[in-house]
Amino acid sequence: MRAFVVWLRERHGIAADDAPVNLLAVSMDVVAAYADAMRAMIGRYGKPLAPATRARRLSSLSALYKHGVEEQRNSHWR
């Protein structure tokens, strides 16, 4: 999740001291762009990110958004 937030900040020129990033306001197009960008990212050891790393990061985002949608749906019916 942290890598996604760092990427978002870099992409939009948002400094770490600026307002927090609203992850629930991010569109699927942005997540798709992140998935594409990960193909060009270099990992800690100077090699491209492994497919498993990319999949794990996308899985984390998927879980976050699934939870967010469920929370919105549940709060609507409270």
C-alpha positions in Angstrom: 0.0 0.0 0.0 2.8 2.3 0.8 4.4 1.9 -2.6 1.0 2.8 -4.2 0.7 6.0 -2.1 4.3 7.0 -2.9 3.6 6.4 -6.7 0.4 8.5 -6.4 2.3 11.3 -4.8 5.1 11.3 -7.3 2.6 11.0 -10.2 0.6 14.0 -9.0 3.5 16.0 -7.5 2.1 15.9 -4.0 4.7 16.3 -1.3 4.6 14.1 1.8 3.9 17.1 3.9 0.8 18.0 1.9 -2.7 16.7 2.6 -3.2 12.9 2.9 -4.1 11.0 -0.2 -7.8 9.9 -0.3 -7.4 6.3 -1.5 -11.2 5.8 -1.8 -11.3 8.6 -4.4 -8.9 6.8 -6.7 -10.4 5.6 -10.0 -9.9 2.2 -11.6 -8.0 4.0 -14.4 -5.4 5.1 -11.9 -5.0 1.6 -10.5 -4.6 0.3 -14.0 -1.9 2.9 -14.7 -0.2 1.8 -11.5 -0.3 -1.8 -12.7 1.3 -0.7 -15.9 3.9 1.4 -14.2 5.0 -1.5 -11.9 6.2 -3.3 -15.0 8.9 -0.6 -15.4 9.7 -0.3 -11.6 13.0 -1.5 -10.3 13.1 -3.4 -7.0 15.6 -3.2 -4.1 18.3 -5.2 -5.8 18.3 -3.4 -9.1 16.0 -5.9 -10.9 12.5 -5.3 -12.2 9.7 -6.1 -9.7 8.8 -9.8 -9.8 5.4 -10.8 -11.1 4.6 -12.1 -7.6 5.4 -8.7 -6.1 3.2 -6.9 -8.6 0.4 -9.4 -8.0 0.7 -9.0 -4.2 0.5 -5.2 -4.4 -2.6 -5.3 -6.7 -4.2 -7.8 -4.4 -3.7 -5.5 -1.4 -5.3 -2.7 -3.4 -8.2 -4.9 -4.4 -8.8 -5.9 -0.8 -8.7 -2.2 0.3 -11.2 -1.2 -2.3 -13.5 -4.2 -1.7 -13.5 -3.3 2.0 -14.2 0.4 1.2 -17.1 -0.4 -1.1 -18.6 -2.8 1.5 -18.2 -0.1 4.2 -20.0 2.5 2.0 -22.8 0.1 1.3 -23.2 -0.9 4.9 -23.1 2.8 6.1 -25.8 3.6 3.6 -28.2 1.1 5.3 -27.4 2.1 8.9 
